[in-house]
Amino acid sequence: MRIFNFSAGPCTLPVEVLEEIRDEIVDYRGAGMSLIEMSHRSPEYGEVHESAVALVRRLLAVPDEHDILLIQGGATMQFGMVPMNLLADGGRGGYIDTGAWASKALADAAHHGDVYTAWSGADGGYTRVPAPEELRVEEGARYLHMTSNETIGGVQHKEWPGVGAPLVADMSSDLMSRPVPWDLLDLAYGGVQKNLAPAGMALVIVRRTVLERAPRRLATYLRYDVHADTDSLHNTPPVFPIYVMEKTLRWIERSGGLAAMEAAADERAGLIYRAIDESEGFYTSPVERASRSNMNVVFRIADNDLEPGFIEEATARGMSGLKGHRSVGGCRASLYNAMPKAGAEALAELMAEFQRRA
Ligand SMILES: *Cc1c(COP(=O)(O)O)cnc(C)c1O
């Protein structure tokens, strides 16, 4: 039996994808072995690899000027790889500090390049994203790093700041849920375990001209140009996440592509935000309205003591993963691509009922 999994990551995946994998896992299409046991140079794997990259390009409308890379290590490794590659020959990186993940990206980057805080939401408790005019873009800034969606704080950039410096975006938790304005971006990256696949890999999309400045004095695996020149087959790629991602991407395409994903995300999140707004203060959202995430809805019960009971009741009804991150407390509903509308409806219903009974 499947329950509604509201976990922030690793996340729920489409049942169809899991079933296809189940059917193929022992004997991949008559090969007599599993795809995850096969050489990554085999034609069978090659087809999956190429198809995964082609689907990313098609679904996200990635222009020819950008390369699509599949790199082990998750988003956290990109916190270091970005400055290692982009700031190697000088220049500064500006960081928009919108919360827990942005702060980590900035702290890691400081080990590898000259970085500065272009805006910080720390004083305001990380409850909103900045307006473009609030950003400090320094002369000669090589890039401006943004976290398009803060998974822990539930704060999301609804607009992409076009402020002169090329953007680098950590899109870990809203990857493939919205279109991306590539003209503004030099690089976008994300761990795939929030919307696309199991953990173990980051999807990195980088403007090719950026790679021309790549440093030679880095371990090969850490160089974007090495991954680009070898179609992400410099060494053994993370075969399993790529295999699953390819299926999830085909599911997204069948389901209507990014426009459908975005509309569904707005609808799901809308149900929960409505339950909060209509509760007349019983439930509260710490996030300013214009910055509310449609991927991670963070909320509290005004009487905090009721929260454990609420989580317990949700669990009893087949809704898991609703406990807020340990650093912020409260509740968090992560509503990624594969969360059915019925999941959000069930949660909204419980919220209303729980309030009536309280
Ligand atoms: C989960 C997450 C990360 C970290 O991802 P890993 O793949 O676990 O390293 C970074 N940034 C954001 C926005 C995230 O949601």
The ligand as an SDF file (V2000), in Angstrom:
LIG
                    3D

 15 15  0  0  0  0  0  0  0  0999 V2000
   18.5570   19.2170   -0.4610 C   0  0  0  0  0  0  0  0  0  0  0  0
   19.1620   20.4770   -0.8550 C   0  0  0  0  0  0  0  0  0  0  0  0
   20.5570   20.6240   -0.9570 C   0  0  0  0  0  0  0  0  0  0  0  0
   21.5170   19.5160   -0.6060 C   0  0  0  0  0  0  0  0  0  0  0  0
   21.3990   18.4820   -1.5000 O   0  0  0  0  0  0  0  0  0  0  0  0
   22.3590   17.1980   -1.4130 P   0  0  0  0  0  0  0  0  0  0  0  0
   22.1050   16.5540   -2.7240 O   0  0  0  0  0  0  0  0  0  0  0  0
   21.8670   16.3940   -0.2550 O   0  0  0  0  0  0  0  0  0  0  0  0
   23.7490   17.6520   -1.2410 O   0  0  0  0  0  0  0  0  0  0  0  0
   21.0460   21.8320   -1.3810 C   0  0  0  0  0  0  0  0  0  0  0  0
   20.2280   22.8560   -1.6900 N   0  0  0  0  0  0  0  0  0  0  0  0
   18.8860   22.7580   -1.5920 C   0  0  0  0  0  0  0  0  0  0  0  0
   18.0340   23.9210   -1.9600 C   0  0  0  0  0  0  0  0  0  0  0  0
   18.3160   21.5650   -1.1700 C   0  0  0  0  0  0  0  0  0  0  0  0
   16.9970   21.4560   -1.0950 O   0  0  0  0  0  0  0  0  0  0  0  0
  1  2  1  0
  2  3  1  0
  2 14  2  0
  3  4  1  0
  3 10  2  0
  4  5  1  0
  5  6  1  0
  6  7  2  0
  6  8  1  0
  6  9  1  0
 10 11  1  0
 11 12  2  0
 12 13  1  0
 12 14  1  0
 14 15  1  0
M  END
$$$$
